[in-house]
Amino acid sequence: MTPRQFYYAYPKERVEQVARDAGTTFANFKQIAIARGSVGRGLAERLCRASHGQISELESLYPERYEEPAEVREAS
């Protein structure tokens, strides 16, 4: 699961706890999830541990490979 998928799948309290346990803030995690901010290797590993494997390191580092692309519409 990517950080974005985790963010939308769980209540705010759970996301806040995982962020804290990973050594980051809820605001930073939200930035990563919503704006697809970058995640370093260390934070990716900590998010994986803090979420008990629900957020995977690879999916944190390369979310574009694991998420469906946004629907693209042609101009009218």
Backbone hydrogen bonds in HBPLUS format (Angstrom, degrees):
<---DONOR---> <-ACCEPTOR-->    atom                        ^
c    i                          cat <-CA-CA->   ^        H-A-AA   ^      H-
h    n   atom  resd res      DA  || num        DHA   H-A  angle D-A-AA Bond
n    s   type  num  typ     dist DA aas  dist angle  dist       angle   num
A0056-SER N   A0001-MET O   3.30 MM  55  5.98 144.0  2.44 138.2 147.5     1
A0006-PHE N   A0002-THR O   2.93 MM   4  6.18 161.2  1.97 156.2 161.7     2
A0007-TYR N   A0003-PRO O   2.84 MM   4  5.99 160.2  1.88 149.2 154.7     3
A0008-TYR N   A0004-ARG O   3.18 MM   4  6.43 156.0  2.24 149.3 153.8     4
A0009-ALA N   A0005-GLN O   3.01 MM   4  6.04 126.9  2.30 138.2 152.4     5
A0009-ALA N   A0006-PHE O   3.13 MM   3  5.04 135.7  2.33  96.0 108.7     6
A0010-TYR N   A0006-PHE O   3.22 MM   4  6.19 139.6  2.39 156.5 160.1     7
A0014-ARG N   A0011-PRO O   3.04 MM   3  5.52 122.8  2.38 110.4 123.3     8
A0015-VAL N   A0011-PRO O   3.17 MM   4  6.54 161.7  2.21 154.9 160.4     9
A0016-GLU N   A0012-LYS O   2.81 MM   4  6.02 162.2  1.84 156.8 161.9    10
A0017-GLN N   A0013-GLU O   3.01 MM   4  6.20 154.5  2.08 142.9 149.5    11
A0018-VAL N   A0014-ARG O   3.02 MM   4  6.28 163.0  2.05 151.6 155.5    12
A0019-ALA N   A0015-VAL O   2.95 MM   4  6.14 162.7  1.98 151.9 157.0    13
A0020-ARG N   A0016-GLU O   2.91 MM   4  6.13 165.3  1.94 150.9 154.8    14
A0021-ASP N   A0017-GLN O   2.85 MM   4  6.04 168.8  1.86 154.3 157.7    15
A0022-ALA N   A0018-VAL O   2.91 MM   4  6.02 135.5  2.11 141.5 153.2    16
A0022-ALA N   A0019-ALA O   3.16 MM   3  5.10 128.5  2.44  93.1 106.9    17
A0024-THR N   A0019-ALA O   2.93 MM   5  5.23 168.8  1.94 151.4 149.4    18
A0023-GLY N   A0020-ARG O   2.92 MM   3  5.12 157.4  1.97 107.5 114.8    19
A0029-PHE N   A0025-THR O   2.99 MM   4  6.29 163.0  2.02 150.0 154.9    20
A0030-LYS N   A0026-PHE O   2.79 MM   4  5.99 160.1  1.83 154.8 160.5    21
A0031-GLN N   A0027-ALA O   2.99 MM   4  6.19 153.6  2.06 142.0 149.0    22
A0032-ILE N   A0028-ASN O   2.97 MM   4  6.27 157.6  2.02 150.1 155.8    23
A0033-ALA N   A0029-PHE O   2.85 MM   4  6.10 162.0  1.88 153.4 158.4    24
A0034-ILE N   A0030-LYS O   2.80 MM   4  5.83 174.4  1.80 158.3 159.7    25
A0035-ALA N   A0031-GLN O   3.00 MM   4  5.31 137.8  2.19 126.9 139.4    26
A0044-ALA N   A0040-GLY O   2.94 MM   4  6.10 159.7  1.98 154.0 160.5    27
A0045-GLU N   A0041-ARG O   3.03 MM   4  6.23 156.7  2.08 147.1 152.4    28
A0046-ARG N   A0042-GLY O   3.00 MM   4  6.27 159.5  2.04 147.8 153.7    29
A0047-LEU N   A0043-LEU O   2.81 MM   4  5.97 158.3  1.85 154.3 159.6    30
A0048-CYS N   A0044-ALA O   3.09 MM   4  6.25 152.8  2.17 141.4 148.6    31
A0049-ARG N   A0045-GLU O   3.04 MM   4  6.35 161.4  2.08 150.5 154.8    32
A0050-ALA N   A0046-ARG O   2.81 MM   4  5.94 168.8  1.82 152.5 156.2    33
A0051-SER N   A0047-LEU O   2.98 MM   4  5.98 144.8  2.11 141.2 149.1    34
A0053-GLY N   A0048-CYS O   2.77 MM   5  4.84 166.5  1.79 160.5 157.4    35
A0052-HIS N   A0049-ARG O   3.03 MM   3  5.02 160.4  2.07 107.1 112.0    36
A0054-GLN N   A0051-SER O   3.22 MM   3  5.31 164.4  2.24 105.7 110.3    37
A0060-SER N   A0056-SER O   2.98 MM   4  6.17 138.8  2.15 143.3 154.6    38
A0060-SER N   A0057-GLU O   3.13 MM   3  5.12 127.1  2.42  95.1 109.2    39
A0061-LEU N   A0057-GLU O   2.95 MM   4  6.22 155.5  2.01 153.1 159.7    40
A0062-TYR N   A0058-LEU O   2.84 MM   4  5.90 154.8  1.90 150.7 157.5    41
A0065-ARG N   A0062-TYR O   3.07 MM   3  5.77 156.8  2.12 120.2 126.6    42
A0066-TYR N   A0063-PRO O   2.97 MM   3  5.27 149.3  2.06 109.3 118.6    43
A0067-GLU N   A0063-PRO O   3.07 MM   4  6.13 124.6  2.39 157.7 171.8    44
